[in-house]
Amino acid sequence: MGTSLKYRRYRNRKLGMHTVTECRAEDNYTLWLRFDDGLEGRVYLGELVATKTFRALCDEDTFSRVAIDPVSNTVTWEGGINLDPEVLYRDLASKAQSALH
């Protein structure tokens, strides 16, 4: 018996975890993201890409092939590079909060 990806996605989701619904790579190692609650915005990853762990993303063509893993709900690239959606959400939420003040 098969399990649909949608069921597996939400079954594996932790309570209160935010879901990335859209993601695209933009210029200068920036991701545009939209979350299930409507929060959206840009996250700059240039400093992260400069680290040893994420060096493979220095190639702009590789960086542009970002995707959302339907099971783990991580922002992902080939080669097993993943970013936690909660960290990305907190970054966007803090920027949105700062803009209000």
SVG drawing of the C-alpha trace seen along z (x, -y; Angstrom):
<svg xmlns="http://www.w3.org/2000/svg" viewBox="-2 -52 38 54">
<polyline fill="none" stroke="black" stroke-width="0.4" points="0.0,0.0 1.4,-3.3 1.4,-6.5 0.8,-9.7 3.6,-12.3 1.1,-14.8 0.3,-12.4 3.9,-11.6 4.8,-15.3 2.4,-16.3 2.9,-13.1 6.6,-13.9 6.0,-17.5 6.5,-18.6 3.6,-20.4 4.0,-24.1 6.5,-23.7 6.2,-26.1 6.0,-24.8 7.7,-26.4 5.1,-26.5 7.2,-28.3 10.9,-28.9 13.1,-30.3 16.7,-31.3 17.5,-34.9 20.7,-36.8 23.5,-37.2 22.8,-34.0 19.3,-35.1 16.3,-32.9 12.7,-34.2 10.4,-32.1 6.8,-31.9 5.5,-30.0 2.1,-28.4 1.0,-31.3 1.6,-33.9 5.0,-35.1 7.2,-35.8 10.5,-37.5 14.1,-37.2 16.9,-35.5 20.5,-36.3 22.7,-33.2 26.0,-34.6 27.8,-34.3 26.5,-30.7 27.7,-29.8 31.2,-31.0 31.4,-28.3 33.1,-24.9 29.9,-23.0 27.9,-24.9 30.8,-25.7 29.1,-23.5 26.5,-26.3 29.1,-28.8 28.3,-27.8 25.4,-30.0 23.9,-27.3 23.9,-24.8 22.4,-27.5 19.6,-28.1 18.5,-24.5 16.9,-24.9 13.8,-22.8 11.5,-21.9 11.8,-18.3 8.1,-17.1 8.8,-14.7 11.2,-16.5 10.0,-20.0 13.5,-21.3 14.9,-23.7 17.3,-21.4 19.9,-21.1 21.5,-18.2 24.2,-16.5 22.2,-16.4 22.4,-20.1 19.4,-21.1 18.3,-24.2 15.9,-23.9 12.6,-25.8 12.3,-27.0 15.6,-28.8 14.6,-30.5 11.2,-31.3 12.8,-32.9 15.1,-35.0 12.2,-36.3 9.9,-36.9 12.7,-38.9 13.1,-41.1 9.4,-41.6 9.3,-42.6 12.2,-45.0 10.5,-46.7 7.5,-47.5 9.6,-49.4"/>
</svg>
